[in-house]
Amino acid sequence: MALNTSAEAPIPVGQVSRLIGDWIDRLGAVWVEGQITQISRRPGTSVVFLTLRDPAHDISIGVTCFRTVFEAVADVVGEGARVVVHARPEWYAPRGQLSLRAREIKPVGVGELLARLEQLKRTLAAEGLFAVDRKKPLPFLPGLIGLVTGRASAAERDVRENARLRWPAVRFEVRNVPVQGATAVPRVVEAIRALDAHPEVDVIIVARGGGSVEDLLPFSDERLVRAVADCRTPVVSAIGHEPDSPLLDLVADLRASTPTDAAKRVVPDVREELARVAAVRDRALRVMRGLLEREEQGLRAALSRPSMAAPYRMVDERAAEVADRLDRGRRALKHALDRADADLAHTLARVVALSPAATLRRGYAVLQRADGAAVRAPAEVHPGDDLRARVAEGEFPVRVLGSAGPGEQE
């Protein structure tokens, strides 16, 4: 809109600034392309400040956006990245300064590609395909190594030569496939599945040399990532160089920085292993020598003891003690037997003295009835009774002829 002004009737600067602001407000939201030259994220604030530059015209403009808007692309957007910003122009009248209030930020070219990969990465990570507890350990000495790589490639040469330098007897089952282009993903997936089904393959290496982000895209394909996740055989990713990080690196059981590094990580060095064996053997010898020396010292100490220096002395001492106790036992037993023999003789003399046989030997006789009872009184027998008379030398029968009264003798 035109203003009626003149040298005599000018308008203030502030009014001009306000008029510019009114015109910019009517402009509405626009899509702006540029290069980010500066990013300012202050702790504790919800706003991020950017500087967007047009390299062709050397013009820069400030951009503000909420932190949530920037965090959506923060993983793939940094200083120097080209972006497209959906923003509303704002005019700050007190300073006469133009800025953009961004509502959406999209990376351009490689940045857009990286953004899609980042989204796929988050999706697969949420499914647990990159979890550490899913990683399988590599065999110590693989008998057969599966190798998926390009035909006659430097990656194949690096892996095979370095592996054979470390362990000459190592064997390979190689699958040469396209490593970029439209057919790369299905061919690589087919090769990995074939090697995984091979009964003798102990580990699979997927190797490729360096390249641009676009060249390495097949190794971030979702089909390839899921095929590796389903493998029962450990898989080693050796794609590109150290800075390269396709999604295959995250799902593989081991990430090698280069194909050469993959050979070193998978195949043990025979010289190093021999050195370890020698070191273990030397350590075992030292331990055994130390053990033998300790045991020899113990044996020498034991042999120096009196019981080992003169082992029969203790036996002789005990033999003398046993002989003394045996002699004392014999004397005690003889004394006890003699005393018992004397007691038995005295008892026998008393028994003999009181024995009926002794009485009979002095001329007495014992009369017994037929039932064996001894006759003690004349009244116990009657004339005509048959009796037995026992004397010292035997017995004989007798018959009662008559009886005598008390005090009478027949």
C-alpha positions as CSV (number, residue, x, y, z in Angstrom):
1,M,0.0,0.0,0.0
2,A,1.2,3.4,-0.9
3,L,1.8,6.1,1.7
4,N,1.5,9.8,1.2
5,T,4.8,11.1,2.6
6,S,7.0,14.0,1.7
7,A,10.1,15.7,3.0
8,E,7.7,18.0,4.9
9,A,5.5,15.1,6.1
10,P,7.7,12.1,6.9
11,I,6.6,9.1,9.0
12,P,8.6,7.8,12.0
13,V,10.8,4.8,11.7
14,G,8.7,2.9,14.2
15,Q,5.7,3.3,12.0
16,V,7.6,2.0,9.0
17,S,8.6,-1.0,11.1
18,R,5.0,-1.6,12.2
19,L,3.8,-1.4,8.6
20,I,6.5,-3.9,7.5
21,G,5.3,-6.2,10.3
22,D,1.7,-5.9,9.2
23,W,2.7,-6.9,5.6
24,I,4.8,-9.9,6.8
25,D,1.9,-11.1,9.0
26,R,-0.3,-11.2,6.0
27,L,2.3,-13.3,4.2
28,G,1.5,-16.5,6.2
29,A,3.6,-19.7,6.6
30,V,6.1,-20.5,3.9
31,W,8.5,-23.3,3.0
32,V,12.1,-22.1,3.2
33,E,15.2,-24.0,2.1
34,G,18.7,-23.2,3.5
35,Q,21.8,-24.5,5.3
36,I,22.0,-24.6,9.0
37,T,25.1,-22.7,10.2
38,Q,24.5,-22.4,13.9
39,I,22.4,-24.3,16.5
40,S,21.8,-23.0,20.0
41,R,20.1,-25.3,22.5
42,R,20.1,-23.7,25.9
43,P,19.6,-25.9,28.9
44,G,16.2,-25.5,30.6
45,T,14.6,-23.7,27.7
46,S,11.9,-25.1,25.4
47,V,13.1,-23.1,22.4
48,V,15.9,-23.9,20.0
49,F,17.6,-21.1,18.0
50,L,19.0,-21.8,14.5
51,T,20.7,-19.7,11.8
52,L,19.6,-20.5,8.3
53,R,21.8,-19.4,5.4
54,D,21.4,-19.1,1.7
55,P,24.8,-20.0,0.3
56,A,24.0,-18.7,-3.2
57,H,23.2,-15.1,-1.9
58,D,25.1,-15.1,1.3
59,I,22.0,-14.2,3.3
60,S,21.2,-15.5,6.8
61,I,18.1,-15.4,8.9
62,G,17.3,-16.5,12.4
63,V,14.9,-19.4,13.0
64,T,13.2,-20.3,16.3
65,C,11.3,-23.5,17.0
66,F,10.1,-25.5,19.9
67,R,12.5,-28.2,21.2
68,T,10.1,-30.9,20.2
69,V,10.2,-29.8,16.6
70,F,14.0,-29.9,16.5
71,E,14.4,-33.1,18.5
72,A,12.4,-34.9,15.8
73,V,15.3,-34.5,13.4
74,A,18.2,-33.9,15.8
75,D,19.8,-37.3,15.1
76,V,20.3,-36.5,11.4
77,V,20.5,-32.7,11.3
78,G,23.5,-30.7,12.4
79,E,25.5,-27.6,11.5
80,G,26.1,-27.6,7.8
81,A,23.0,-29.7,6.9
82,R,20.6,-28.6,4.3
83,V,17.0,-28.5,5.4
84,V,13.5,-27.3,4.4
85,V,11.7,-25.4,7.1
86,H,8.0,-24.8,7.2
87,A,7.9,-21.5,9.1
88,R,5.9,-18.3,9.6
89,P,7.9,-15.1,9.1
90,E,7.9,-12.8,12.1
91,W,9.0,-9.1,12.3
92,Y,10.3,-7.8,15.6
93,A,9.3,-4.2,15.3
94,P,11.4,-2.7,18.1
95,R,14.6,-3.9,16.4
96,G,13.4,-4.1,12.8
97,Q,14.6,-7.7,12.7
98,L,13.1,-10.5,10.5
99,S,13.0,-14.1,11.8
100,L,11.2,-17.4,11.2
101,R,9.1,-19.3,13.6
102,A,9.5,-23.0,12.4
103,R,6.7,-25.5,12.7
104,E,8.4,-28.4,10.9
105,I,12.0,-29.2,9.8
106,K,12.8,-31.7,7.0
107,P,16.3,-32.7,6.0
108,V,17.1,-32.5,2.3
109,G,18.9,-35.1,0.2
110,V,21.1,-37.4,2.3
111,G,19.6,-35.9,5.4
112,E,16.2,-37.0,4.4
113,L,17.6,-40.5,3.7
114,L,19.2,-40.6,7.1
115,A,16.0,-39.5,8.7
116,R,14.2,-42.5,7.2
117,L,17.0,-44.8,8.4
118,E,16.8,-43.3,11.9
119,Q,13.0,-44.0,12.0
120,L,13.6,-47.6,10.9
121,K,16.4,-47.9,13.5
122,R,14.0,-46.8,16.2
123,T,11.3,-49.3,15.0
124,L,13.7,-52.3,15.0
125,A,15.3,-51.3,18.3
126,A,11.8,-51.2,19.8
127,E,11.3,-54.8,18.7
128,G,14.5,-55.8,20.5
129,L,16.5,-56.8,17.4
130,F,19.5,-54.8,18.6
131,A,19.4,-56.1,22.2
132,V,22.8,-57.2,23.6
133,D,21.3,-60.4,25.1
134,R,20.5,-61.6,21.6
135,K,24.2,-61.5,20.6
136,K,25.7,-64.9,20.1
137,P,29.4,-65.6,21.0
138,L,31.9,-66.3,18.2
139,P,33.6,-69.8,18.1
140,F,37.2,-69.7,19.3
141,L,38.5,-71.5,16.2
142,P,36.0,-71.7,13.4
143,G,36.4,-74.7,11.1
144,L,34.6,-73.1,8.2
145,I,33.9,-69.4,7.7
146,G,31.1,-68.2,5.5
147,L,31.9,-65.1,3.6
148,V,29.4,-62.9,1.8
149,T,31.1,-60.2,-0.3
150,G,31.4,-58.8,-3.8
151,R,33.1,-60.7,-6.5
152,A,36.9,-60.2,-6.7
153,S,36.5,-57.3,-4.2
154,A,39.2,-55.8,-2.0
155,A,37.0,-56.8,1.0
156,E,37.2,-60.5,0.1
157,R,41.0,-60.3,-0.4
158,D,41.5,-58.5,2.9
159,V,39.5,-61.0,4.8
160,R,41.0,-64.1,3.3
161,E,44.6,-63.0,3.3
162,N,44.5,-61.7,6.8
163,A,42.7,-64.8,8.1
164,R,45.3,-67.1,6.5
165,L,48.2,-65.0,7.8
166,R,46.8,-65.6,11.3
167,W,45.8,-69.3,10.8
168,P,46.9,-71.0,7.6
169,A,44.5,-73.9,8.0
170,V,41.4,-71.7,8.0
171,R,38.7,-72.6,5.3
172,F,36.1,-70.3,3.6
173,E,32.8,-70.9,2.0
174,V,32.4,-67.8,-0.2
175,R,29.2,-66.4,-1.6
176,N,29.9,-63.6,-4.2
177,V,26.9,-61.3,-4.5
178,P,26.2,-57.7,-5.6
179,V,26.8,-55.3,-2.7
180,Q,25.0,-52.3,-4.1
181,G,22.2,-51.7,-6.5
182,A,18.6,-53.0,-6.8
183,T,19.5,-56.7,-6.6
184,A,21.9,-56.4,-3.7
185,V,19.5,-57.0,-0.9
186,P,17.8,-60.2,-2.1
187,R,21.1,-61.7,-3.2
188,V,22.8,-60.9,0.2
189,V,19.8,-62.3,2.1
190,E,19.8,-65.4,0.0
191,A,23.5,-65.9,0.6
192,I,23.2,-65.4,4.4
193,R,20.4,-67.9,4.6
194,A,22.3,-70.5,2.6
195,L,25.4,-70.2,4.8
196,D,23.2,-70.3,7.9
197,A,21.8,-73.6,6.7
198,H,25.2,-75.0,5.9
199,P,26.0,-77.6,8.7
200,E,29.8,-76.9,8.7
201,V,29.7,-73.1,8.7
202,D,30.6,-71.8,12.2
203,V,30.5,-68.0,11.6
204,I,29.3,-65.7,8.8
205,I,31.1,-62.6,7.7
206,V,29.3,-60.0,5.6
207,A,32.0,-57.7,4.1
208,R,32.1,-54.7,1.9
209,G,34.5,-51.8,1.3
210,G,33.7,-48.2,2.0
211,G,31.3,-46.1,0.0
212,S,28.8,-43.3,0.2
213,V,25.6,-43.4,2.3
214,E,23.7,-44.4,-0.9
215,D,26.1,-47.2,-1.7
216,L,25.8,-48.7,1.8
217,L,21.9,-48.5,1.8
218,P,21.4,-52.2,1.1
219,F,23.1,-53.0,4.4
220,S,20.4,-50.9,6.2
221,D,17.5,-52.6,4.5
222,E,14.9,-54.0,6.8
223,R,14.7,-57.4,5.0
224,L,18.5,-57.9,5.4
225,V,18.4,-56.8,9.1
226,R,15.6,-59.3,9.9
227,A,17.3,-62.1,8.0
228,V,20.5,-61.6,10.1
229,A,18.4,-61.5,13.3
230,D,16.9,-64.9,12.4
231,C,20.3,-66.5,11.9
232,R,21.3,-69.3,14.2
233,T,25.0,-68.9,13.1
234,P,26.9,-65.9,14.5
235,V,27.1,-63.1,12.0
236,V,29.9,-60.5,11.8
237,S,29.3,-57.2,10.0
238,A,32.3,-55.7,8.3
239,I,30.8,-52.9,6.1
240,G,32.7,-49.9,5.1
241,H,35.2,-48.1,7.3
242,E,35.2,-47.0,10.9
243,P,32.7,-44.0,10.5
244,D,30.2,-46.1,8.5
245,S,27.4,-47.5,10.6
246,P,24.7,-49.3,8.6
247,L,21.9,-51.0,10.6
248,L,23.6,-54.4,9.9
249,D,26.2,-53.3,12.4
250,L,23.6,-53.1,15.1
251,V,21.9,-56.4,14.5
252,A,25.0,-58.5,13.9
253,D,26.6,-60.4,16.7
254,L,29.8,-58.5,16.2
255,R,30.7,-55.3,14.4
256,A,34.1,-55.1,12.8
257,S,35.4,-51.7,11.8
258,T,36.8,-53.0,8.5
259,P,37.0,-56.3,6.6
260,T,40.6,-56.6,7.8
261,D,39.4,-56.2,11.4
262,A,36.8,-58.9,10.8
263,A,39.5,-61.4,9.9
264,K,41.4,-60.5,13.1
265,R,38.3,-60.7,15.3
266,V,37.1,-64.0,13.9
267,V,40.3,-66.0,13.4
268,P,42.8,-66.3,16.2
269,D,46.5,-65.6,15.5
270,V,48.5,-68.9,15.6
271,R,51.6,-67.1,16.8
272,E,49.7,-65.4,19.6
273,E,48.0,-68.6,20.6
274,L,51.3,-70.5,20.6
275,A,52.7,-67.6,22.7
276,R,49.8,-68.0,25.1
277,V,50.3,-71.8,25.2
278,A,54.0,-71.3,26.0
279,A,53.1,-68.7,28.6
280,V,50.6,-71.1,30.2
281,R,53.0,-74.0,30.0
282,D,55.8,-71.8,31.7
283,R,53.3,-70.7,34.3
284,A,52.3,-74.3,34.9
285,L,55.9,-75.4,35.2
286,R,56.6,-72.6,37.7
287,V,53.6,-73.7,39.7
288,M,54.6,-77.3,39.6
289,R,58.2,-76.5,40.6
290,G,57.0,-74.4,43.4
291,L,54.6,-77.2,44.6
292,L,57.4,-79.8,44.4
293,E,59.8,-77.5,46.2
294,R,57.3,-77.0,49.0
295,E,56.6,-80.7,49.2
296,E,60.3,-81.5,49.3
297,Q,60.8,-79.0,52.1
298,G,58.0,-80.6,54.0
299,L,59.5,-84.0,53.5
300,R,62.9,-82.8,54.6
301,A,61.3,-81.3,57.7
302,A,59.4,-84.5,58.4
303,L,62.6,-86.6,57.9
304,S,64.5,-84.4,60.3
305,R,62.1,-85.2,63.2
306,P,63.4,-87.8,65.8
307,S,60.5,-90.2,64.9
308,M,61.7,-90.3,61.3
309,A,65.4,-90.1,62.0
310,A,65.4,-93.2,64.4
311,P,62.0,-94.8,63.8
312,Y,62.8,-98.0,65.8
313,R,63.7,-96.1,68.9
314,M,60.1,-95.5,69.8
315,V,59.3,-99.1,69.0
316,D,62.2,-100.3,71.2
317,E,61.0,-98.1,74.0
318,R,57.5,-99.4,73.7
319,A,58.8,-103.0,73.4
320,A,60.6,-102.6,76.7
321,E,57.6,-101.2,78.3
322,V,55.4,-104.0,76.9
323,A,57.9,-106.6,78.2
324,D,58.0,-105.0,81.6
325,R,54.2,-104.9,81.8
326,L,54.0,-108.5,80.5
327,D,56.5,-109.6,83.3
328,R,54.5,-107.8,85.9
329,G,51.3,-109.3,84.6
330,R,52.8,-112.8,84.7
331,R,54.0,-112.3,88.3
332,A,50.7,-110.9,89.3
333,L,48.8,-113.8,87.7
334,K,51.2,-116.4,89.3
335,H,50.7,-114.8,92.7
336,A,47.0,-114.8,92.2
337,L,47.0,-118.5,91.0
338,D,49.2,-119.5,94.0
339,R,46.9,-117.8,96.4
340,A,43.9,-119.4,94.8
341,D,45.6,-122.8,94.8
342,A,46.3,-122.4,98.6
343,D,42.7,-121.3,99.2
344,L,41.5,-124.3,97.2
345,A,43.7,-126.7,99.1
346,H,42.5,-125.4,102.4
347,T,38.9,-125.6,101.2
348,L,39.4,-129.1,99.9
349,A,41.0,-130.2,103.2
350,R,38.0,-128.9,105.0
351,V,35.6,-130.5,102.6
352,V,37.5,-133.8,102.9
353,A,37.4,-133.6,106.6
354,L,33.7,-133.0,106.6
355,S,33.0,-135.5,103.8
356,P,31.0,-138.7,104.6
357,A,33.5,-140.7,102.7
358,A,36.1,-139.8,105.3
359,T,33.8,-141.0,108.0
360,L,33.3,-144.3,106.2
361,R,37.0,-144.8,105.8
362,R,37.2,-144.7,109.6
363,G,35.0,-147.9,109.7
364,Y,31.6,-146.4,109.8
365,A,28.8,-147.6,107.5
366,V,25.6,-146.0,106.1
367,L,22.4,-148.0,106.0
368,Q,19.9,-147.1,103.3
369,R,16.4,-148.3,102.6
370,A,15.3,-149.5,99.2
371,D,14.3,-145.9,98.3
372,G,17.8,-144.7,99.0
373,A,16.9,-142.9,102.3
374,A,19.5,-143.2,105.1
375,V,18.4,-145.0,108.3
376,R,18.9,-142.6,111.2
377,A,17.0,-144.4,114.0
378,P,16.1,-148.1,114.8
379,A,12.5,-147.2,114.7
380,E,12.7,-146.5,111.0
381,V,13.3,-150.2,110.2
382,H,11.4,-153.4,111.0
383,P,12.5,-157.1,111.2
384,G,12.7,-158.5,107.7
385,D,13.5,-155.2,106.0
386,D,16.2,-155.4,103.3
387,L,18.7,-152.6,103.6
388,R,22.0,-151.7,101.9
389,A,25.1,-151.0,103.9
390,R,27.6,-148.5,102.3
391,V,31.1,-148.7,103.5
392,A,34.3,-147.0,102.3
393,E,35.1,-149.7,99.7
394,G,31.6,-150.3,98.4
395,E,28.2,-151.6,99.6
396,F,26.4,-154.9,100.5
397,P,22.9,-155.9,101.3
398,V,21.7,-156.6,104.9
399,R,18.4,-157.7,106.4
400,V,16.9,-156.6,109.7
401,L,16.5,-159.6,112.0
402,G,14.9,-157.8,114.9
403,S,14.6,-154.5,116.6
404,A,15.8,-153.2,119.9
405,G,13.9,-150.7,122.1
406,P,15.2,-147.4,123.0
407,G,18.4,-147.7,124.9
408,E,18.8,-151.4,123.9
409,Q,21.3,-153.0,121.7
410,E,20.6,-156.0,119.5
